[in-house]
Amino acid sequence: MKPYSLLIFLFLLLFMASCGIHFNVHNPRHAGTYPEFTRERILLGSNSKWRSCFDVHHYDLDIVFDMEKKQLSGWVGIAGTMTGASDSIQIDLAQNLYIDRICWSERDGALLKYTRDRRAVITSLPRTLKRGEAFKIYVRYHGQPVQAKKAPWMGGLVWKKDKQGNAWAGVACETDGASIWFPCKDVTNDEPDSADLKFSLPGSDLMVVSNGVFRGKTTNNGFNTFHWSVHNPINTYNITFYIGNFARIDDTCISEHGRLDITHYVLKPNVERATHHFKAAKEHIRFYESIYGPYAWYTDGFKLVEAPYAGMEHQTAIAYGNGYRNSLMGKEDYIMLHEIGHEWFGNAVTAADLADVWIQEGITTYGEALFMEHKYGKAVGDQYMQWYKWRIKNKRPLVGPLERRFFDYKDGDVYVKGAWMLHSLRTTINNDSLFFAGLRTFYQRYSKSLVSSKDFINVINEVTGRDYNWFFKQYLYDNKVPFLEYSQERGVLYYRWNYVQDDFRDMPVTLTTTEGKRFIVYPSSELQKSTIGINGQNVEFTFDRNGTLYGLTRILNWQSALKRR
């Protein structure tokens, strides 16, 4: 190897190592830890008595933007029903945003008293409300929201200029919570049934795009107001806005489930590119419908909106910032394929707690691989999954701490290991009809609902008629993945699982000899053996790990290894 080639090779190895890429499945020596959660994070994540006592039905946002000062002000109406008797409720708003007043029932209604502890705003009601009573409060507020340091992962508002010098603004706040920019009950386990969204700007060529259906633009006192309506449940972190000098592209997706109205919004110089490139979105939508079930938001439409950051699954108004590139193996646009998949898992089926965010990210990531397998063949699907295997860290369990709104974007296991967990489950079930029936049942049963890992496990057990708790105990709740210890002596294969729960069983391991003979074994944590040689002679063989996530350890001296354990 020439010196400069060696340097490039070494650089690539260092680069991949810095990105957390491992060419072999590994378990770290020490499990990863969780950060010390601040009081703000605890208050934000906890299901306190002042949160659990009411259910939000509707948000009414009426917000004015000051593009020069990067500030906003306005009213937010919160309508709900009491689920338990209480004289106070908790809403949330970032500390750097100022509350002017909180009013009962109407904007000019009676003033309500409140106290603030970090983001938590404990609001006193006029009296103790009983279970089942409906109510509405209005919050008048203003301020300069936090700016995103690395959207969409480190969230906040994004203020940019396009290449023509026009202003652009938007928000991404999945990990941070919607209370960084408007007052709300900032939990993932309470979605409003609908929302009205009005955004106002000083008169200009700029427009505001948001979730749902566009109701029209009005002009008053030099301000343009853009009105959008959402007719379905929506998580608060998915409520969004985009301000820009946009052009509109109209399209329609026809599938067996109906006619879906599509209205993309892109920067004006990119209309021609976007018109051609975004046609692939219809193929992605039809594919996800074919494996999961109908798109959930036919009444609210579908749109991609050009953004200066990679992407975000804002419901019916997906942020798109991948530069109109087929960056996925040179075949597909990764951002489109991934974020559209979130309309099924993440938006329609939502983890009630970010502890179970693998449901959103893992299933969506595996959906990418299923699309590649469907369109380009199994070999391409396997190749795609192999790339994801290299990125698995195994530092923390896939299921994280409850009531902490914890989502570490630097640990991608909820994406890639989540996908590999599903791939391994598919191999273990060994019946694609049952496996995909499980995914469809889970989606269709819980569409427009909130779920937990337990809900997914119960569906899989129900659909297959078998108990897979042993499987999920290992892959969801233990950071380590199984390692197969093996040795061959005189044509006999000795094998067992290491790093597994005691009841881990029934996951198949396939090996093939150089003569083409195929064996399937079902290891456990106890030593087992199988004859694979002829006349007591050892044979060469390989393990097929395209379908399951586990590591390999070859034991050279099996008797010594037995004594060590």
N, C-alpha and C positions, 0 to 999 in steps of 0.2 A: 504494500500500500504506500503510495506517495505521501510525503510529509503533509502537504496541504489536505489530501484526502483523509489522512489519519486525524488531523485537527478537526475537520468537519464532522467526522464520525464521532469523535470524543465530545464535541460540542452538542451533537444531537442526543447522545446518551445523557449528558448532564442536563440538557433542556427537558428531556422526557422525565428524568428523575425529579427535577424541580416541579414538574406538573403532576407529580404523584402517579406516574405510569410505572407499572411493574409487569414484567414479561411473564412472571409466574405468579400463580395464586399464592397469597401469603397471609399469615396471621401475625399482626405486630406483637412484639414482646410485651408491650404494655397497652392496655385498653385506653382509648381516648377518654378525656374528662369533659365535663360540661363547665361553662363559665360560671362564676359566682354571680347569681342573678341579683340585679339591683332592685331596690324597692319599687321603682317605676315599672320594671319588667314584671315583677310579681303582681302589682296592682293591675297591670294591663292584661296579664294572662289569667288571673284567678277568677273563678266564677263566684263572686261575692254574693252576699244576701241581697245587696242592692241591685245586682244584675239579674240574678235568678228569679226575681219577683215579677219580671215583666218581659213581654215578647213584643218586638218591634214588627209592625206591619208595613209601614210606609215611611220613606224619607222624601222631603220636599226641599230641594236645594235651590236657592236663589242668590247667586254669588256674582260679585262684580270684581273684575281684574284690573289692576293698575300695572300695565306692562313695564313702564319705566322704573317704578320703584320695586317691582317684583313682589307686590303685595296683593292681598285680596280682602274683601269684606262682604258681609251679607247676612242672610237669614237661613237657618236650617230648621225645618219643621220635622218633629219626630212623633209619629202616631203609633200607639201600641195598646196592648191589653195586659192587665195585671194577671199574673199566674199565681200570685199569692198576695196576701194582705201586707201593705207597707205604707209608711208615710214618707219614704224617700226612695229615689232611684239613682243609679250611677250611670252617667254618660261620661264620655272621654274627650279630651281636647289637649293637644300639645301645649306645654307651659309657655312657649313663646308666642302663642296666639291669645288674644285678649277677649274676654267675654264682656260685652257691653250690658247685656241683660238677658234674663231668661223669663219668658212669659207663659202664663197658663192659658191654654186653649186657643188663643188668638195672638197676633203680633202685638196688639195693644191691650192684651189681657193683663190680669194681675201679675205683678212681679213676684218671682219665686226666689227664695233665699237659697244660697248654695255655699259649699266650701270646696276648696281645691287641695288635693294632695297629689303632687306630680301631675300626671294626666287625668287622674280620677276627679270627676266633678260630681260630688254628692249633692243632689238637688232635692230640696224639701218640697213635698207636694202640699196643696192647700189643706188636705186632711188625709187621714188614713184611707187609702183606696182598697176596696175588697177584691178578692179574686174574681176575674171575669169583667171587671169594669174597664171600659175603654177610656183613653185619655190622649191628649196631644199637647206638646210643649213646643215653644219656638225659642231658638237661641240666636241672638244677634251677636256677631263677633267680628274681629278684624285682626290683621297682623301680617307678618312676613313669614311664610312657612319655611321650614328647613329645606335647603337645596340638596339634591341627590349628589352623593359623592361618587357613586358608581351604579347608576341605574342599569337594570332594574333591581340588582341585588342589594345594594346599599341605597335605600329609597329616599324619596323626597320629590320636590318639584324640580323640573328640568326646564331651564330657560336657555334658549339657543337662538342663533340666527342661521337661516338657510344660506345657500351660496349666492342668492340674489340680495341678501341683506334683510330679508323679511324676518320678523320675529316668529319664534316657535316656542310653545310652552306645553307642558304636560306633567303627568305625575305617575309614579310607580311606587307602590307601598305595601306589597304583600308581606314582607318580613317586618315592616315598621308599623303597619296599621294605618287605617284611613284617618284616624284622629290626628295625624300630622298635618291634615289640611282642612278637615271639617268636623264639627262635633257630631258624635254618633255613639252608639253602643258598640264599642270596638272589640268585638269578639267574633270568632269564626263560627260559633255555634248558634248564631241568631241571624238569619237572613230575612230582610224585609220581603214582603210579597210583591212589592212594586216600588217605583220611584219616579218622581218628576224632577227633572234637572234643567234649571235655567241658568245660563251663563251670559254675562253682559260684558261688552268691551266698548271703549270709545270708537266711534265710527271710523272704519278703515276697510281695506280689502280682506282683512283677516276674518276667518270664521272659526266657530267652536264646534267640534265634533264630539259626541259622547255616546253612551250606551243606548241601545234600543232604537226607537223610531223617531225620526225628525218631525217635529210638530210645526215648525216654521220659525221665521225670523221677524222680529218687530223692531222698530226704531222709535226711541223716545228720548228727548233731551240730549241728543247727540250720542246716545249709546245704542248699539245693536245688541239685542237679546236673542239668544238661540235656545230653543226649547226642545228637549228630548224627553221621551217617556219610555220607561221600562215596565213591561207588563208581566214579568216573571220574577221569581225569587232571585236575588243577586247578593253575593257576598260583598261586604262594604269595601274590601280592598280591590274589588273589581270595578267599583264605581269610578269613573275616570272622566277626563276631558283632554282634548287636543286643540291647541290654538295654532293656526298656521294659514298660510296663503295656499289653500288646497284647491285642487280640481276634483270633481266627482266623476267616478266611473261606474256606470250602471250595468248590471249583469243579472242573470238568473240561473239558478241551479235547479234542474228538474231531476227528481229521483222517484223511486217507488213510494216514497212517503209524502211527496207533495212538491209544491213550487216554492223555492226559497229566494226571496228578494236579496240581492247583493248590491251594496253601494260602497265601493272603495273610495278612500280619500287620500290623494297623493300630492306631492309638490308639483306644481304646474309643468316644470321642465321634464318631468318623468312620466307624463301621461302615456306616451306611446309604449315605453318599456313596460310600465306597470300593466297596461291593458293586455299585453301579450303574456307577461310573466304570471300574473295573478289568475290566469285561466286554470293553472294547476290546482288552485284552491278547491275547485269544484270536484276534481278527481279525488282529492284528499277527503273531502266531506262525504262523498259517496262511499269511499272505502270504509271510513269509520262507521257510517250507517250500516254497512253490510256486516260488520263483525260485532258491533255493540247494540245498535238500534237507532231509532230516529233522532236526528238533531233536535235538541230540546227547545230551540228558540225561534220556531217558524214565525211566530207573531211579532218578534222583535228584529228579524232579519239577520244579516251577517255583513261584516265589513272588515277590511284590513285598512289601517291608517298609518301612513308613513311617519316614522319617528327617528330621532337621531341616536337611539340606543337599540340594542339587538332586538328585543321583543318582550312582550308581556301579554298574558292571556286575558286581558280585559274583556269581559263577557260581551259578545256581539260587536266588539270594537277593538280588535286585536292590534296591539302596537307592532309594527313591522319595520325593522331597520337593518335588513341583511343585504342591502345594496343590489337587489334583484339578481342574486347569484345562486346557482345550483352548487352550493358548497358541500353538499352531502355526497361524498364519493363521486363528485362530478355529475350526479344524476338528478338530485332533487334539492329543493331549497329547505334546509334544515329548520329554519325558523318557522316557515309556513307549516311544515309537516308537524312540528312539535306543538306550536301554539294552537293550531286548529284542533289537534287532539285534546287539548285542555277543555274545549267546549263540552266534551263528554266527561272527562275526569279532571276535576278541579273546579269547573263551573257548574255543570249539572249535578254531578256527584261530588260533594265537597267534604273533606275531612272536618269533622266537628272541632278537632283540636289539631294544631300543627304538629303535635307529637306523631300523628299518623299521616304526615304529608307525603310519605312514600306512595299512598293510594293515588295521589294526584300526579306526582312526578314519576314514580316507577311504572305505573300502568301506561302513562303517556309516552314515556321513553320506550317501553316495549312495543307500543303501538307503532312507533317509527320502524322498528325492526320487522314487525309483521307486515307493514306496507312494503318494505324493501323485498321481503320474501315473496309476497304476493305478486309484485310487479316484475321482479328481476330474477326470481328463483331462489331456492333454498341455499345455494352456495353463497350468494350475495348476502342473504340474511344472516348466515353463519359468520361471514366475514365481518359484517357490521357488529354483531354481538361480540366478536373477539376483541374488537377495538375497545368496546366498553369494559370488557373483563380486565384489561390492562389498567384501567383507571380505578378499580375498586380498592379501597383502603382498609376496610374491616376494622376501623377504630372504634366505632360506636354501633350499638344495635340500630336497626332501621326504625324501630319505634322509640321515640324520644321521651323526654319528661313532659308530663301533663301539666296544663295550666301555667305555662311559661311562655307561650307564643315564641317557641324556639325553632329557628330554621337557619342553620349555618350554611350559607351558600358555598363556603370553601370546602365543605365535606359533601362531595357529590354522590355519596352512596345511596341516598334516597332516590336518585335518578338511576345510576348504573347498576348498583347491587339490587335495587328494587326490580329493575328489568330482568336481571339474571335470576332473581328469586322466582319470578313468574315463569321464566324459561325452564328453570329446573322443575317447577311444579308441573308444567306441561309434559315434560319428559317422564316425571314420576307417575302422573295419572295415566300416561301412555294411551290416551284416547282423545284425539283432537276434538271430536264431536262433544265430549263431555267437558273438556277444558274450555272451549269457546262458549258452550252453553252456560258455564259458570260465569264467564265475563259478561255475557248478555243478560243473564238473570240479575247479576249484581247491578248492572247499569239500569236496567228497566225497572227493577224494584225500587231503586233509590234515586232515580232521576228527579232532580229538583229537591233533593233532600240532603241531610247531613249524616255522615257515617263514621264508623270507627273500624279499626282492624278486625275487631271481633265480628262485625257484620260481614266482612269479606270472608273470614274463615267459616262462619256459619253457612254462607251460601255455597262455598266450595264443598263442604261436607254434605250438605243437603243434596246438591245436584249430582255429586259422584256416588252418594250412598256409602261413603267411607269416611273414616276419622283421620283427618290430616293435621290434627293438632300437634303431633310430634314433629311434623315438617315445619310448621310455622313457629313453633317454640324455638327451633334452631335458627331459622333464617330471619325472623323478625325480632326476636327478643334476646338473642345472643350475638355479640359482635363477631365471634369467630365463625369461620366456615369449616365444614368437615374436611379432614385430611385422611386419605386412604393410605394406611401403612401396608406394604405388601412385600413379599419375597417369594422366590421360586426355588424349590429344592427337589431335584430328581423328578421333575415334571409335575410337581404338586405346587399349586399357587396357595400361599397363605395370605390372609388379608383380614383387616378389621378397620373400623373407623376410630380416629382420634379427634379430640376437640369437639365432641358431640355430647348432647344430652343423653342420659341413660336409655331413653325410650326411642332414640332416633333409629329408624328402620325403613325398609321397603323402598329406599331410593336406589334405582338400578345403576349398576356400573357395567359398561360394555367394553370388552376388549377383543381385539382381533389379532390372530397369529399371522405371521408372514405367509403362511400357506392359505390364508383367507378364511380360516375357521373362526367363527364368532361365538363368544361366550357372554352371557349376562349373569352377573352375580348380584346378590343383595346383602351387602355387608351389614354388620352390627358392631357394637363396641366390643363384642366378644370375638375371640380368634376363630376364624373359619378356614376351611380349605376346600380346594376344588382341583381335580385332576385335569390338566390341560395338555400335558406332554404325552408322548408315545413311548411305551416300554421304559418308563422311568427316566426319559431324557428331557432336559429343559428345552423350551422352544422360545423363539423371539416373538414378542407381541407388543401391541400399542394399546393405550387407553383412548377411547373416544369420549372427549369432554366437550364436544360441541353443544351438548344439550343440558349439561348440569354443571353447577358451580361447586367444585371441590378441589383440594390440593392433593399432591402425591408425595409420599415419602417412601423411598425404597430402603428396606431393611436388609443389610448385608449379612448380619449375624442374628438370625431370628431368636435363637435361644438366649443370647445375651439381652436382646431387647425385651423378651418376656420377663427376665429376672428384674430389669430396671423398672418395669411397671408393677 
